Amino acid sequence: MADEFELDTDDLERRMDGAMGALRTEFASLRTGRASASMLEPVMVEAYGQKTPINQVGTVNVPEPRMVTVNVWDKSMVGAVEKAIRESGLGINPQLNGTIIMLPIPELNEERRKELTRVAAQYAENARVAVRNIRRDGMDQIKKAKSDGLSEDDQKFWETEVQDMTDRFIKSVDEALETKQAEIMQV
C-alpha cells in the first residue's frame, strides 16, 4: 500500500510553470522605454456596461519603437478608451487622431527606472513565494505518505526531487528578474 506512493511531480511542475507564466506577464506590463503592445494588457475599458480588455475594443499596434497605437473599432468608444489609458497609471499621455489613439512612449528618467526595478523585484518575490508554497504542498504530501508508512529512503528521494524542482524554478525567477532589470536600466 505505502510502497505505491508516487508524488505527482508533473502537477507540481505545471503549477510552478504557472507561477513563471504569471511573472512573465507581469514583467511584460512593465514599461521599459520601448513600445510594446503587451503594456496595455492590464488596461480595462468601461465598454457597453462592463469592464473589457482594451484589445477587445480596438487593435493595438506598435508602428515604431517609441509609439503604440490603438485603432478603436467603435467611434463612440474612443473617449472611454482614452480615459482608461489616462487612468491606468502607465504615465502615458494619449493623443487622439480620429478613431486612432496614439501613445508616444516617453524616455524613462533615472528615478523612474529605479522605481521600475523595485516593482520588478516585487513581482519576482511574489513568484518565489508562489513556487515555495507549491513546494510546501509537495512536502506536505510526502509527510502524509510517511505517516501512512512510506519508507525513510523513499521520503528522502521525493523530498530531494521536490527541492531540486524548487531550486530550478527559483533560479529561473532570479534569471528573469536579472534580465528584466538590465532591460529597464538600459538607456
C-alpha positions as CSV (number, residue, x, y, z in Angstrom):
1,M,0.0,0.0,0.0
2,A,2.5,2.7,1.1
3,D,5.1,1.4,-1.4
4,E,2.7,2.5,-4.2
5,F,3.1,6.2,-3.2
6,E,4.1,8.3,-6.2
7,L,4.2,12.1,-5.9
8,D,2.6,13.9,-8.8
9,T,5.7,15.9,-9.8
10,D,4.1,16.8,-13.1
11,D,1.3,18.6,-11.2
12,L,3.9,20.5,-9.1
13,E,5.9,21.4,-12.1
14,R,2.8,22.6,-14.0
15,R,1.9,24.8,-11.1
16,M,5.4,26.2,-10.8
17,D,5.3,26.8,-14.6
18,G,2.1,28.7,-14.0
19,A,3.9,31.0,-11.4
20,M,6.6,31.6,-14.0
21,G,4.0,32.4,-16.7
22,A,2.3,34.9,-14.3
23,L,5.7,36.5,-13.7
24,R,6.4,36.8,-17.4
25,T,3.0,38.5,-17.9
26,E,3.7,41.0,-15.1
27,F,7.1,41.7,-16.5
28,A,5.7,42.3,-19.9
29,S,3.4,45.0,-18.5
30,L,6.4,47.0,-17.1
31,R,7.3,49.9,-19.3
32,T,11.0,49.9,-20.3
33,G,11.1,53.0,-22.5
34,R,10.3,50.9,-25.6
35,A,6.9,50.5,-27.1
36,S,5.2,47.1,-26.5
37,A,1.6,46.1,-27.2
38,S,1.6,44.0,-24.0
39,M,2.0,47.1,-21.9
40,L,-1.7,47.8,-22.5
41,E,-2.9,44.3,-21.4
42,P,-3.8,45.3,-17.9
43,V,-5.9,48.3,-19.1
44,M,-9.6,47.7,-18.8
45,V,-12.2,49.9,-20.7
46,E,-15.7,50.6,-19.4
47,A,-17.5,49.4,-22.6
48,Y,-21.1,48.5,-23.0
49,G,-21.7,48.5,-19.3
50,Q,-18.8,46.2,-18.3
51,K,-15.0,46.2,-17.9
52,T,-13.5,45.0,-21.2
53,P,-9.8,44.4,-22.1
54,I,-8.5,47.1,-24.4
55,N,-7.7,44.6,-27.1
56,Q,-11.4,43.7,-27.4
57,V,-12.4,47.3,-28.3
58,G,-9.6,48.1,-30.8
59,T,-6.5,46.9,-32.5
60,V,-3.2,47.6,-30.6
61,N,-0.2,48.2,-32.9
62,V,3.4,49.2,-32.5
63,P,4.2,51.2,-35.7
64,E,7.6,52.5,-34.4
65,P,9.9,51.7,-31.4
66,R,8.5,54.6,-29.2
67,M,4.9,54.6,-30.3
68,V,1.8,52.4,-29.6
69,T,-1.4,53.0,-31.4
70,V,-4.9,51.8,-30.6
71,N,-7.3,51.8,-33.5
72,V,-10.7,51.8,-31.8
73,W,-13.4,49.9,-33.8
74,D,-16.4,51.8,-32.4
75,K,-16.2,55.6,-32.7
76,S,-18.4,56.0,-29.6
77,M,-15.8,54.1,-27.5
78,V,-12.8,56.4,-28.3
79,G,-13.4,58.6,-25.3
80,A,-13.8,55.7,-22.9
81,V,-10.6,54.1,-24.3
82,E,-8.7,57.3,-23.9
83,K,-10.0,57.8,-20.3
84,A,-9.0,54.2,-19.4
85,I,-5.4,54.7,-20.7
86,R,-5.1,58.0,-18.8
87,E,-6.3,56.5,-15.6
88,S,-4.3,53.2,-16.0
89,G,-1.2,54.6,-14.2
90,L,1.1,53.9,-17.2
91,G,2.2,57.5,-17.3
92,I,1.4,57.9,-21.0
93,N,-0.5,60.8,-22.4
94,P,-2.8,59.6,-25.2
95,Q,-3.2,61.7,-28.4
96,L,-6.4,61.4,-30.5
97,N,-6.4,61.2,-34.3
98,G,-10.0,60.3,-35.3
99,T,-10.5,56.7,-34.1
100,I,-6.8,56.1,-33.6
101,I,-5.3,56.8,-30.2
102,M,-1.5,57.4,-30.4
103,L,0.6,56.7,-27.3
104,P,4.1,58.2,-27.5
105,I,6.4,56.4,-25.1
106,P,8.5,59.0,-23.2
107,E,12.1,58.4,-22.2
108,L,12.4,57.0,-18.7
109,N,14.3,59.1,-16.3
110,E,16.8,57.5,-13.8
111,E,14.4,57.8,-10.8
112,R,11.5,56.0,-12.8
113,R,13.9,53.3,-13.9
114,K,14.9,52.6,-10.3
115,E,11.3,52.5,-9.3
116,L,10.5,50.0,-12.1
117,T,13.4,47.8,-11.0
118,R,11.9,47.7,-7.5
119,V,8.5,46.8,-8.9
120,A,10.1,44.0,-11.0
121,A,11.9,42.8,-7.8
122,Q,8.5,42.7,-6.0
123,Y,6.9,40.7,-8.9
124,A,9.8,38.3,-8.7
125,E,9.5,37.9,-4.9
126,N,5.8,37.1,-5.4
127,A,6.7,34.4,-7.9
128,R,9.3,32.9,-5.5
129,V,6.7,32.8,-2.7
130,A,4.2,31.1,-5.1
131,V,6.9,28.5,-6.0
132,R,7.8,27.9,-2.3
133,N,4.1,27.5,-1.5
134,I,3.9,24.8,-4.2
135,R,7.0,23.2,-2.7
136,R,5.3,23.2,0.7
137,D,2.3,21.4,-0.8
138,G,4.5,18.7,-2.2
139,M,6.4,18.3,1.1
140,D,3.1,18.0,3.0
141,Q,2.0,15.2,0.6
142,I,5.3,13.4,1.3
143,K,4.8,13.8,5.1
144,K,1.3,12.4,4.9
145,A,2.6,9.4,2.9
146,K,5.4,9.0,5.6
147,S,2.7,8.8,8.3
148,D,0.9,6.2,6.0
149,G,4.0,4.0,6.0
150,L,6.3,5.5,3.3
151,S,9.9,4.3,3.9
152,E,12.5,6.9,5.0
153,D,14.6,6.3,1.8
154,D,11.5,7.0,-0.4
155,Q,10.7,10.1,1.7
156,K,14.3,11.4,1.2
157,F,14.1,10.7,-2.5
158,W,10.8,12.6,-3.0
159,E,11.9,15.5,-0.8
160,T,15.1,15.8,-2.9
161,E,13.0,15.7,-6.1
162,V,10.7,18.5,-4.9
163,Q,13.7,20.6,-3.6
164,D,15.6,20.2,-6.9
165,M,12.5,21.3,-8.8
166,T,12.0,24.3,-6.5
167,D,15.6,25.3,-6.8
168,R,15.4,25.1,-10.6
169,F,12.3,27.4,-10.7
170,I,13.7,29.9,-8.1
171,K,16.9,30.1,-10.3
172,S,14.7,30.7,-13.3
173,V,12.8,33.5,-11.5
174,D,16.1,35.1,-10.5
175,E,17.4,35.0,-14.1
176,A,14.2,36.5,-15.4
177,L,14.5,39.3,-12.8
178,E,18.1,40.0,-13.7
179,T,17.2,40.2,-17.4
180,K,14.3,42.5,-16.8
181,Q,16.2,44.8,-14.5
182,A,19.0,45.1,-17.1
183,E,16.4,45.9,-19.8
184,I,14.8,48.6,-17.6
185,M,18.2,50.2,-16.7
186,Q,19.3,50.2,-20.3
187,V,19.3,53.8,-21.7
